[in-house]
Amino acid sequence: MSQLTLRSVHKHYGEVEVIKGIDLDIAHGEFVVFVGPSGCGKSTLLRMIAGLEEISSGEVTIGDRVVNDIEPRDRGVAMVFQSYALYPHMSVYDNVGFGLKLAGTAKDVRDRKIRDVAKVLQMEHLLDRKPAQLSGGQRQRVAIGRAIVREPDVFLFDEPLSNLDAALRVDMRMELARLHHELGATMIYVTHDQVEAMTLADKIVVLNGGVLQQVGTPLDLYNNPANLFVAGFIGSPKMNFVTGTVQSIVGDVAQVATQDSSMVLSVPATGLSVGQAITIGIRPHGLLVDPKGQLQGIVQLVESLGNETVVRVALTDGTEITAALPGQSHLAKGAPIRLGFAATECHIFDDQGQKPAP
């Protein structure tokens, strides 16, 4: 079984700590995505699992082996990089089978494995070509094929689609999802693109500044973000935030005045107290045009996408928010607008960026 466990994993470069004590369990067959902004430590963590970066402290276990001191080639992992790293003078056939050849695999076994992988990746017709004769998507398939043919315990992907154009990225995401389903393998995938994370992952690991922020299914993170960072990172367009102070509480409803007191918003009172400074998070798709809406402002930008209209609004307190409105709209730049939202659409965070205790 190819489960993977990280226990109190740290990484230092001199006096700089870039991975700050990660604890994580990845089950056999899971597709896990490490996501976060540039410089958050996700690629470093992946390279530590692969053995390409030394672990400063803590333990990495693959299956039933602690692999801290095991060479990368002996860890049972295969890595696919952002750059395809193909040998330009070799055919696709030889690129895919190069690792097997180095390992001394018999020629007939090597041939069978290469052709089986080519069939899975639908690239049998490419086996005689050189990398220069391939498109970006085809080159990435070859790099993935080179990993699959080794039959590793764990697949590691380091932003493998970032060099592809938008349409091809969508196609390759579907290809990777299909591949995971067919192979049933454990896969760890690094990206800064939260859309890739939402569409591919069984489980998302959100990192920021070398610290694990939250782990959960895509919908867990979308519906119940643990803190302000996760709330703002997961979801497209990103969540809106309006700051204010709790003015009064009646029953289970709190009245929150914005910073300049130009608006008073009604939100769930759970865990709140009068005088408390809070941030209210509302997703763009949770907003609707409403003549009696609590949010008031001026339309700054209108993007008509056909199936929906994305509107940028400057609120009366100076905050800019985004509304993703269903269908087509005739809103004009510079027009006044009022937006409403249901109480169930609110995410409340305290002045430390955490959800208040109930």
ABEGO torsion letter per residue (X at the ends): XABBBBBGBBBBBEABBABBGBBBBBBBGBBBBBBEBBGAGAAAAAAAAAGABBBABEBBBBEABBAAABBAAAAGBBBBBABAGBBAABBAAAAAAAAAAAAGBBAAAAAAAAAAAAAAAGAAAAAABBAAABBAAAAAAAAAAAAAAAGBABBBBBGAAAABBAAAAAAAAAAAAAAAAAAGBBBBBBBABAAAAAAABABBBBBBGGBBABBEBAAAAAABBABAAAAAABEOBBBBBBBBBBABBBEABBBBBBAAGABBBBBBABGBBBGBBBBBBBBAAABBBBAABABBBBBABBBBAGABBBBBBBBAAGBBBBBBBBEBBABBBGBBBBBBBBAAABBBBBAAGBBBBX
